[in-house]
Amino acid sequence: MKNDLNYAVELIKKADGILITAGAGMSVDSGLPDFRSVGGFWNAYPAFREYRIDFEDIATPFAYQRNPELAYWFYVHRLVQYRNAVPHDGYQILKRWAANKRHGYFVFTSNVDGHFQKAGFDESRVYEVHGTLERQQYIENCRDLSWSAVDFKPEVDNEKLRLISEKPYCPYCNGLARQNVLMFDDWSYSSRYQDFKKVRLDEWLKIVENLVVIELGAGKAIPTVRYFSERTAKMKKGGFIRITPQDSGVPKMHFLSLEMTALDALKAIDKLLNQVIE
């Protein structure tokens, strides 16, 4: 089914729990870059185009060996950018919908920007499958532990592409630390913190009887979110709404696809929901 906002309203109305699944397209409406769009990475980081550095070249733990200064600048620049950005109104719309549901919500996201928590979502109900820039770990993962980056207030020189404040260090071994994010070819990523939330997500899914999965901005390049959304909706025999401007096709006839941006779709559905309530 395609572009039927009234059907989206029906699915949300009858649900007793909302599973929110989100990819990079959810953050684009907050002004954050989508590295997977055509030219997206080099458009966001034109300096890397000159050196022919791709996203996969810098978003890897090997970058800390090959060019540590550049690797730290890229990590910190993104962290500062994400912290300065304001989550768009769609987050509050989702929170409001979920507040009226018996079992509330759970979030499954591949985004590492921490914007769900910044928008007021409960940390314990946000499973960040690829980790988050708001946590850190030792580069070599000495104890399979991570910690909050809330006290890390870095300064950068964006002209020289350098971190000019002190680098982060591991509180356990005093070695250099990095972002607690699953990168390419990353065998030292510490998933333990997120693993606990995955257990909570699984337990939550067991008690929800009428689930609706609302997938926002999930692409095909790394289809982690899309696969999880489809698989969970099928398993729970629940409603499914896929929202993305491109590649919005769905595998089942009763699944719904909306060829819209996350924010535009959420606003349009919310408008109809309010009319129904009135």
C-alpha positions in Angstrom: 0.0 0.0 0.0 1.3 3.4 -0.9 0.9 7.0 0.3 -2.4 6.4 2.2 -2.3 8.7 5.2 -5.7 7.6 6.4 -4.4 4.0 6.7 -1.4 5.3 8.7 -3.9 7.0 11.1 -5.8 3.7 11.5 -2.7 1.7 12.3 -1.5 4.2 14.9 -5.0 4.5 16.5 -5.4 0.8 17.1 -1.8 0.2 18.3 -1.1 -0.3 22.0 2.7 0.2 21.5 4.8 2.0 18.9 8.1 0.7 17.7 10.0 3.7 16.2 12.8 2.6 13.9 15.0 5.3 12.4 17.9 5.7 10.0 19.8 8.7 8.8 16.8 10.3 7.0 15.3 11.0 10.4 18.2 13.3 11.2 18.3 15.1 7.8 15.2 17.1 8.8 17.3 18.5 11.7 19.9 19.8 9.3 22.3 16.9 9.7 24.1 15.4 6.7 23.2 12.1 5.1 26.5 10.5 4.1 24.8 7.9 2.0 23.1 10.2 -0.4 24.8 10.8 -3.8 27.9 12.9 -3.0 26.6 13.3 0.6 29.8 12.7 2.4 32.0 15.0 0.2 29.3 17.6 0.2 29.4 17.6 4.0 33.2 17.4 4.1 34.5 19.0 0.9 38.1 18.9 2.3 38.0 15.1 2.0 37.1 15.3 -1.7 40.5 16.9 -2.4 42.3 13.9 -0.8 39.8 11.4 -2.2 38.9 10.2 1.3 35.6 8.4 1.5 33.3 7.8 4.5 34.6 4.3 4.7 38.2 5.5 4.9 37.7 7.8 7.9 34.8 6.0 9.7 37.0 3.0 10.7 39.2 2.3 13.7 42.2 2.0 11.3 42.0 5.7 10.7 43.3 6.2 14.3 46.5 4.3 13.2 46.9 5.8 9.7 46.0 9.4 10.5 45.1 9.9 14.1 44.9 13.7 14.0 42.4 13.6 11.1 40.4 10.7 12.7 40.0 12.7 16.0 39.0 15.8 14.1 36.3 13.9 12.2 35.0 12.3 15.3 34.9 15.6 17.3 33.5 17.7 14.5 30.5 15.4 14.1 30.0 15.3 17.9 30.0 19.1 18.1 27.7 19.3 15.0 25.2 16.9 16.5 25.2 18.6 19.8 24.6 22.0 18.2 21.7 20.7 16.1 18.1 20.9 17.4 15.9 17.8 17.0 13.0 18.6 14.6 9.4 18.7 15.7 8.7 15.1 14.5 10.3 13.7 17.7 7.7 15.5 19.8 4.9 14.2 17.6 6.1 10.6 18.1 6.4 11.2 21.9 2.9 12.5 22.0 1.5 9.6 20.1 3.3 7.1 22.3 2.1 8.8 25.5 -1.4 7.6 24.7 -0.5 4.0 24.2 -0.7 1.4 26.9 2.8 0.1 26.3 4.3 3.4 25.1 7.3 3.2 22.8 10.7 1.7 22.1 13.2 3.1 19.7 15.6 1.1 17.4 18.0 3.4 15.5 21.2 3.2 13.6 21.8 6.9 14.2 24.6 7.9 16.5 23.6 11.5 17.1 21.8 11.0 20.4 18.8 13.1 19.2 16.1 10.9 20.5 17.5 11.4 24.0 18.0 15.1 23.4 14.4 15.3 22.4 13.3 13.8 25.7 13.1 10.1 25.0 14.0 7.7 27.8 17.6 6.6 27.5 16.6 3.0 28.6 14.1 2.8 25.7 16.5 3.9 22.9 18.5 1.0 21.4 21.3 2.5 19.3 22.3 -0.5 17.3 25.5 1.1 16.0 26.4 2.9 19.2 26.5 6.6 19.9 28.9 9.5 19.7 27.7 10.5 23.2 29.7 7.6 24.6 33.4 6.7 24.5 35.5 3.6 24.8 39.2 2.7 24.8 40.5 2.3 21.2 41.7 -1.2 21.9 38.6 -2.1 24.0 40.5 -3.1 27.1 37.5 -4.2 29.2 34.6 -4.2 26.8 33.3 -1.1 28.5 32.1 2.3 27.5 31.3 5.5 29.4 29.3 8.7 28.9 31.0 11.5 26.9 28.9 14.2 28.6 32.1 15.7 30.2 34.0 15.7 26.9 33.9 19.3 25.7 36.2 19.4 22.7 37.5 22.3 20.6 38.4 22.0 17.0 40.2 23.9 14.3 38.1 23.3 11.2 40.5 25.0 8.9 43.4 22.8 9.8 41.1 19.8 10.5 42.6 19.3 14.0 41.3 18.7 17.5 43.0 21.4 19.5 41.9 20.5 23.0 43.0 17.4 24.9 42.2 14.0 23.4 39.9 11.7 25.4 41.5 8.9 27.6 40.2 5.7 29.0 39.5 5.9 32.7 40.6 2.3 33.2 43.9 2.0 31.4 44.7 5.7 30.5 45.0 4.8 26.9 43.5 7.0 24.2 39.7 6.7 23.8 37.5 6.9 20.7 33.8 7.1 20.0 31.6 4.2 21.1 30.3 3.7 17.6 30.4 0.6 15.4 32.6 1.6 12.4 33.7 -0.2 9.3 35.9 -3.2 9.9 35.5 -2.6 13.6 36.5 -5.6 15.7 37.1 -3.6 18.9 33.6 -2.0 19.2 32.2 -2.4 22.7 28.5 -3.2 22.4 27.8 -4.1 26.0 26.0 -0.9 26.9 23.6 -1.3 24.0 23.2 -5.0 24.5 21.4 -4.4 27.8 18.9 -2.2 25.9 18.4 -4.8 23.2 17.3 -7.2 26.0 14.8 -4.7 27.2 13.5 -4.2 23.7 13.0 -7.9 23.3 11.1 -8.1 26.6 9.0 -5.0 25.6 8.0 -6.6 22.3 6.7 -9.7 24.1 4.1 -7.7 26.0 2.8 -5.5 23.1 -0.3 -7.0 21.5 -1.1 -4.5 18.8 2.2 -3.2 17.5 2.8 -0.6 14.9 6.3 -0.1 13.5 7.0 3.4 12.2 10.2 3.4 10.2 11.7 6.7 9.4 14.5 7.5 6.9 16.0 4.1 6.7 18.0 3.4 3.5 19.2 0.3 1.7 23.0 1.0 1.7 23.2 -0.5 5.2 19.8 -2.0 5.7 20.0 -2.8 9.4 17.0 -0.8 10.3 14.9 -1.9 7.3 15.5 -5.6 8.0 14.7 -5.3 11.7 11.5 -3.3 11.0 10.2 -5.7 8.4 11.1 -8.8 10.4 9.5 -7.4 13.6 6.3 -6.3 11.9 6.0 -9.8 10.4 6.7 -11.6 13.6 4.2 -9.6 15.6 1.7 -9.5 12.8 1.6 -5.8 13.4 1.1 -2.6 11.4 4.1 -1.2 9.4 4.6 2.3 8.1 7.8 3.0 6.0 8.6 6.7 5.6 11.3 7.7 3.2 11.5 9.8 0.0 13.4 7.1 -1.9 13.3 3.3 -2.0 10.0 3.3 -0.1 8.8 -0.1 -1.3 7.4 -2.6 1.2 7.4 -6.4 1.0 3.8 -7.0 1.9 0.5 -5.6 0.6 -0.8 -4.6 4.0 2.4 -2.7 4.8 2.3 1.0 4.1 4.9 3.2 2.3 4.9 6.9 2.4 7.2 8.7 -0.1 7.8 11.7 2.2 10.5 13.0 4.5 10.2 12.0 8.1 9.1 15.4 9.3 6.6 16.0 6.5 5.0 12.6 7.0 4.7 12.9 10.8 3.1 16.4 10.5 0.6 15.2 7.9 -0.4 12.1 9.9 -0.6 14.1 13.1 -2.9 16.6 11.4 -5.3 13.8 10.4 -5.1 12.2 13.9 -6.1 15.5 15.5 -9.0 15.9 13.2 -10.2 12.4 14.1 -10.0 13.2 17.8 -11.8 16.5 17.4 
